[in-house]
Amino acid sequence: GRISPQKKKSDVRIKSVLSKMFNSMAKVNYDIDKKDGNVIVNVGYVGKEYYDDVLDILKEAYKKGLGISNRFGIKEEDGLIKISTICASTLDGIFSSYGVPIIPCYGGILEVEEDNERFIDIISYEGSSLDPHEVFFNKVDCETSILAGFREIPMCAREDLIDLVKALGWNGIKEIGRPNNEVYGVSVEKNMCGVVTIGGMNPLTMIKEHEIPIKINALHEIVKFSELVEYDKI
Amino acid sequence: GRISPQKKKSDVRIKSVLSKMFNSMAKVNYDIDKKDGNVIVNVGYVGKEYYDDVLDILKEAYKKGLGISNRFGIKEEDGLIKISTICASTLDGIFSSYGVPIIPCYGGILEVEEDNERFIDIISYEGSSLDPHEVFFNKVDCETSILAGFREIPMCAREDLIDLVKALGWNGIKEIGRPNNEVYGVSVEKNMCGVVTIGGMNPLTMIKEHEIPIKINALHEIVKFSELVEYDKI
């Protein structure tokens, strides 16, 4: 069986989440030098009464290294609080636009306790019609386990990626593996390196973990990075 | 990224559910002529007070064509009622042992209403460490949607499979597609045919739909087909 990424007239053809991710990646035009441009965000909604609690939790998430970049979105919309966190697809989009071919492979649960970090469950993007992190959202606690993603890059691009990550200056890349080496229990194709990313939804997961009812949007949104606010300024 | 099926000393290496399915398939030795042998079952537990309700629901499931084969298991164990339904991996095991190479591709949700049957969500077995039907168990209602599986066979084996399905005489195969044709919205590799199976857990899902608390075992079990009871004899 194959989930075909080509567009077809028929509405019946099922689409892989990978094809949606490639579409999102193409919309990213964040400029590393100008520190601005379009980025992709995950969106969640909570009741207005939770505004202060949510800010505290988001600040905590950032301190724990669970936010991608140093910015997030928060604003009132239709009587609710709309929270936006940067999605890992933004990293894919940035690195791709700067010449590093980065291939999203899996979304999963990364166990992070006791110096024994390993993926305990993963679902491939190519082989799934739904976002793996949608599946795993309720199964991580952001203490012993977090949402994380697994990507591959060709080994020849490893140094370029390291330079780009440094130039970008964002939190979000947890590990860049050595060529042909498995990372946290997941192996790579020949002559590739594994790259593990923090899941963009982790701050929203922490809100859920604090028993605040949060509704996650199915679709991501594109926003200008400069319209987001800094975690440090909370 | 690749989920490697080889056994490694390291306990860290994550295993795909496909490798577990191949292991299960190898344990099936059901003989079509003798109508007996080892089969694989899904197992669920409910409280003793639900015994009569559960029998009614299982009978209803069978009438709706949602049970694989014409048998299931029910017995008391440790103060609970243990229910066993035949898993679709049994079909894989039987067809493989009779010479049809059948490759499990996806587990998913099949929308079955209004003559417009199509998969609305799928997760690949190879690319996932967890059973897709475990993910989808709470998302189907067995009225408008059911758990279903997608497999592939080489087109040269299509007639053999049709003969085997007839000889086997079991409910469980929903559709055998034509070579290179998509089935219910999922496309196939070149020169393959799609084969759609009923999910073995659907009767357990119906129990859940009737608001009876049911605990599904993570692991499948191997039982002798003759030790199971006939749905018709309820």
HADDOCK unambig.tbl for C-alpha pairs under 7 A between the chains (distance, minus, plus):
assign (segid A and resid 1 and name CA) (segid B and resid 105 and name CA) 5.73 0.50 0.50
assign (segid A and resid 1 and name CA) (segid B and resid 151 and name CA) 6.88 0.50 0.50
assign (segid A and resid 1 and name CA) (segid B and resid 152 and name CA) 6.33 0.50 0.50
assign (segid A and resid 1 and name CA) (segid B and resid 186 and name CA) 6.59 0.50 0.50
assign (segid A and resid 1 and name CA) (segid B and resid 187 and name CA) 5.55 0.50 0.50
assign (segid A and resid 1 and name CA) (segid B and resid 188 and name CA) 4.11 0.50 0.50
assign (segid A and resid 1 and name CA) (segid B and resid 189 and name CA) 5.86 0.50 0.50
assign (segid A and resid 1 and name CA) (segid B and resid 194 and name CA) 6.96 0.50 0.50
assign (segid A and resid 2 and name CA) (segid B and resid 186 and name CA) 6.62 0.50 0.50
assign (segid A and resid 2 and name CA) (segid B and resid 187 and name CA) 5.22 0.50 0.50
assign (segid A and resid 2 and name CA) (segid B and resid 188 and name CA) 5.36 0.50 0.50
assign (segid A and resid 2 and name CA) (segid B and resid 189 and name CA) 6.38 0.50 0.50
assign (segid A and resid 3 and name CA) (segid B and resid 186 and name CA) 6.27 0.50 0.50
assign (segid A and resid 3 and name CA) (segid B and resid 187 and name CA) 6.32 0.50 0.50
assign (segid A and resid 4 and name CA) (segid B and resid 187 and name CA) 6.86 0.50 0.50
assign (segid A and resid 12 and name CA) (segid B and resid 118 and name CA) 6.72 0.50 0.50
assign (segid A and resid 12 and name CA) (segid B and resid 185 and name CA) 5.09 0.50 0.50
assign (segid A and resid 13 and name CA) (segid B and resid 185 and name CA) 4.29 0.50 0.50
assign (segid A and resid 13 and name CA) (segid B and resid 186 and name CA) 6.30 0.50 0.50
assign (segid A and resid 14 and name CA) (segid B and resid 120 and name CA) 6.96 0.50 0.50
assign (segid A and resid 14 and name CA) (segid B and resid 185 and name CA) 5.55 0.50 0.50
assign (segid A and resid 14 and name CA) (segid B and resid 186 and name CA) 6.14 0.50 0.50
assign (segid A and resid 105 and name CA) (segid B and resid 1 and name CA) 5.71 0.50 0.50
assign (segid A and resid 118 and name CA) (segid B and resid 12 and name CA) 6.73 0.50 0.50
assign (segid A and resid 120 and name CA) (segid B and resid 14 and name CA) 6.95 0.50 0.50
assign (segid A and resid 121 and name CA) (segid B and resid 129 and name CA) 5.39 0.50 0.50
assign (segid A and resid 121 and name CA) (segid B and resid 130 and name CA) 6.57 0.50 0.50
assign (segid A and resid 122 and name CA) (segid B and resid 128 and name CA) 5.55 0.50 0.50
assign (segid A and resid 122 and name CA) (segid B and resid 129 and name CA) 5.43 0.50 0.50
assign (segid A and resid 123 and name CA) (segid B and resid 127 and name CA) 5.63 0.50 0.50
assign (segid A and resid 123 and name CA) (segid B and resid 128 and name CA) 4.21 0.50 0.50
assign (segid A and resid 123 and name CA) (segid B and resid 129 and name CA) 6.51 0.50 0.50
assign (segid A and resid 124 and name CA) (segid B and resid 127 and name CA) 4.69 0.50 0.50
assign (segid A and resid 124 and name CA) (segid B and resid 128 and name CA) 6.03 0.50 0.50
assign (segid A and resid 127 and name CA) (segid B and resid 123 and name CA) 5.63 0.50 0.50
assign (segid A and resid 127 and name CA) (segid B and resid 124 and name CA) 4.70 0.50 0.50
assign (segid A and resid 127 and name CA) (segid B and resid 127 and name CA) 6.15 0.50 0.50
assign (segid A and resid 128 and name CA) (segid B and resid 122 and name CA) 5.56 0.50 0.50
assign (segid A and resid 128 and name CA) (segid B and resid 123 and name CA) 4.22 0.50 0.50
assign (segid A and resid 128 and name CA) (segid B and resid 124 and name CA) 6.03 0.50 0.50
assign (segid A and resid 129 and name CA) (segid B and resid 121 and name CA) 5.39 0.50 0.50
assign (segid A and resid 129 and name CA) (segid B and resid 122 and name CA) 5.45 0.50 0.50
assign (segid A and resid 129 and name CA) (segid B and resid 123 and name CA) 6.52 0.50 0.50
assign (segid A and resid 130 and name CA) (segid B and resid 121 and name CA) 6.57 0.50 0.50
assign (segid A and resid 151 and name CA) (segid B and resid 1 and name CA) 6.88 0.50 0.50
assign (segid A and resid 152 and name CA) (segid B and resid 1 and name CA) 6.35 0.50 0.50
assign (segid A and resid 185 and name CA) (segid B and resid 12 and name CA) 5.09 0.50 0.50
assign (segid A and resid 185 and name CA) (segid B and resid 13 and name CA) 4.31 0.50 0.50
assign (segid A and resid 185 and name CA) (segid B and resid 14 and name CA) 5.55 0.50 0.50
assign (segid A and resid 186 and name CA) (segid B and resid 1 and name CA) 6.58 0.50 0.50
assign (segid A and resid 186 and name CA) (segid B and resid 2 and name CA) 6.61 0.50 0.50
assign (segid A and resid 186 and name CA) (segid B and resid 3 and name CA) 6.28 0.50 0.50
assign (segid A and resid 186 and name CA) (segid B and resid 13 and name CA) 6.33 0.50 0.50
assign (segid A and resid 186 and name CA) (segid B and resid 14 and name CA) 6.16 0.50 0.50
assign (segid A and resid 187 and name CA) (segid B and resid 1 and name CA) 5.56 0.50 0.50
assign (segid A and resid 187 and name CA) (segid B and resid 2 and name CA) 5.24 0.50 0.50
assign (segid A and resid 187 and name CA) (segid B and resid 3 and name CA) 6.36 0.50 0.50
assign (segid A and resid 187 and name CA) (segid B and resid 4 and name CA) 6.89 0.50 0.50
assign (segid A and resid 188 and name CA) (segid B and resid 1 and name CA) 4.14 0.50 0.50
assign (segid A and resid 188 and name CA) (segid B and resid 2 and name CA) 5.39 0.50 0.50
assign (segid A and resid 189 and name CA) (segid B and resid 1 and name CA) 5.88 0.50 0.50
assign (segid A and resid 189 and name CA) (segid B and resid 2 and name CA) 6.43 0.50 0.50
assign (segid A and resid 194 and name CA) (segid B and resid 1 and name CA) 6.97 0.50 0.50
